[in-house]
Every structure is written in C-alpha cells, then in structure tokens.
Amino acid sequence: MIDDDARCPCGTGESYGACCGRFHRGRAAPTAELLMRSRFSAFAAGDEAYLLATWHPGTRPASVTLDPDVRWYRLDVHAADGGGPFGSEGRVEFSAHWRDGSGARGRQRESSRFVREGGRWFYVDGTPA
C-alpha cells in the first residue's frame, strides 16, 4: 500500500491520502477522470480488489492479477470528455507508463469509457489511442 503522506501516483501533486487514497477506502470518485486516476493509483499500489470494484459489472472479468514485476510510475491525462459530477457517461484518454524488473519501459495509451450508475462511476472498457 501507499503511505497517505506520499505523493499520489496519479500525478495531481496531492498526497495519496488526500487524493486517490480516499477513493481506495470507499469514497465514490465524483468524476470519470478522478475514477480513472484512482484506478491508475490502484495499479501502482497493487490493489486488485479496487480495480474489480470499480469495473462495470457488465464488462468486469472474474479476476484481475497484476504482474508484481511491473511498476506503474507515471500517468498523463490527455483529454476528458463528459464524465462530470452530474453526467452519466464519460471518456478519458491517457498514457500510463511502466517499468519492469529487467529495466524495460513501456507506455499504455488508452481511451477509456466510463458510466455513472447509482451515484458511482465505473470503468466500462478501453481502446488503444
């Protein structure tokens, strides 16, 4: 887990406790972008349960297994369309950067789709961007 006083992995500049940590502890993310950022932080923290809980039931896999050799270290948000606190759909385009134990580096650029149901945002799916 990440220390509450550490800088949040999602790139807002806030502490983890004031940023994504609050969502990982159960508070609903108010926007699709904040949910996407909190999901990135869950990848960085190895929080598979949060990833499943925030995945829409219609597209959610039975399980998520993160590779412990991959470290997610930087998030760049390129665009957000919709997904506001009163919206019902949103899309966020981002790049997530990783390193593995061998020193290899990579980037996953994606346009993710989100829906808001019952007052909570859920990740639906994503396409390479």
C-alpha positions in Angstrom: 0.0 0.0 0.0 1.0 3.6 -0.3 1.6 5.9 2.7 -1.0 8.6 3.0 1.7 11.3 3.1 3.4 10.1 -0.1 2.7 11.9 -3.4 -0.2 10.3 -5.2 0.9 8.2 -8.2 -1.9 9.7 -10.3 0.0 12.9 -10.9 -2.2 15.5 -9.3 0.6 16.6 -7.0 -1.6 15.9 -3.9 -0.8 13.4 -1.2 -2.1 9.9 -1.7 -4.4 10.2 1.4 -6.0 13.5 0.2 -6.3 12.2 -3.4 -6.8 8.6 -4.5 -6.4 7.0 -1.0 -9.9 8.4 -0.1 -11.4 6.5 -3.1 -9.5 3.3 -2.3 -11.0 3.5 1.2 -14.6 3.6 -0.2 -15.5 7.2 -1.1 -17.0 7.5 -4.6 -15.0 9.3 -7.2 -17.1 12.3 -8.3 -15.9 12.3 -11.9 -14.8 9.8 -14.5 -11.3 11.4 -14.6 -10.9 11.0 -10.9 -12.0 7.4 -11.1 -9.5 6.8 -13.9 -6.8 8.4 -11.8 -7.7 6.3 -8.8 -7.6 3.2 -10.9 -4.1 4.1 -12.1 -3.1 4.5 -8.5 -4.6 1.1 -7.7 -2.4 -0.4 -10.4 0.6 1.4 -8.8 -0.4 0.1 -5.3 -1.3 -3.4 -6.5 -4.9 -3.0 -5.3 -6.7 -5.7 -7.4 -9.8 -5.5 -5.3 -10.3 -1.8 -6.1 -9.9 -2.4 -9.8 -12.6 -5.1 -9.7 -15.0 -3.0 -7.6 -14.7 0.0 -10.0 -15.2 -2.1 -13.1 -18.7 -2.1 -14.5 -20.4 -5.4 -13.8 -21.3 -5.9 -17.5 -17.7 -6.0 -18.6 -15.9 -6.9 -15.3 -13.6 -10.0 -15.5 -13.9 -12.7 -12.9 -10.5 -11.7 -11.5 -7.6 -9.4 -12.0 -4.0 -10.5 -11.5 -1.4 -7.8 -11.6 2.2 -8.6 -12.5 4.3 -7.9 -9.4 7.3 -7.3 -11.7 5.7 -4.2 -13.4 5.8 -0.8 -11.7 3.3 1.8 -12.9 5.1 5.1 -12.3 3.5 8.0 -14.3 0.1 9.0 -15.6 -0.5 11.6 -18.3 -4.1 12.6 -18.9 -4.5 13.9 -22.5 -8.3 14.6 -22.6 -11.6 14.1 -20.8 -15.0 14.3 -22.5 -18.1 14.3 -20.3 -17.8 12.4 -17.0 -18.6 15.3 -14.7 -20.2 15.1 -11.3 -23.8 15.1 -12.8 -23.0 13.3 -16.0 -23.8 9.7 -16.8 -21.1 8.9 -19.4 -17.5 9.9 -19.9 -14.4 9.2 -21.8 -10.8 9.8 -20.6 -7.7 9.5 -22.9 -4.4 8.9 -21.0 -1.0 7.3 -21.1 0.2 5.1 -18.3 3.9 4.5 -18.1 5.5 1.4 -16.6 8.9 -0.3 -15.9 9.6 -3.9 -15.2 12.3 -5.7 -13.3 14.5 -6.1 -16.3 14.6 -2.4 -16.9 12.3 -2.4 -19.8 9.9 0.6 -20.1 6.6 1.0 -21.8 3.5 3.1 -22.2 -0.1 2.1 -22.5 -2.1 4.8 -24.3 -5.9 4.3 -24.0 -9.2 6.0 -24.4 -11.4 4.6 -21.6 -15.1 4.7 -21.3 -17.0 5.2 -18.1 -20.6 5.2 -16.9 -22.2 6.5 -13.8 -24.8 4.3 -12.1 -26.3 4.7 -8.6 -24.1 7.7 -8.0 -20.9 5.9 -8.7 -18.6 5.9 -11.7 -17.5 2.6 -13.3 -14.8 1.8 -15.9 -16.5 0.0 -18.8 -13.8 -0.6 -21.4 -10.9 1.0 -23.2 -9.4 1.1 -26.7 -5.9 1.9 -27.7 -5.4 5.5 -28.5 
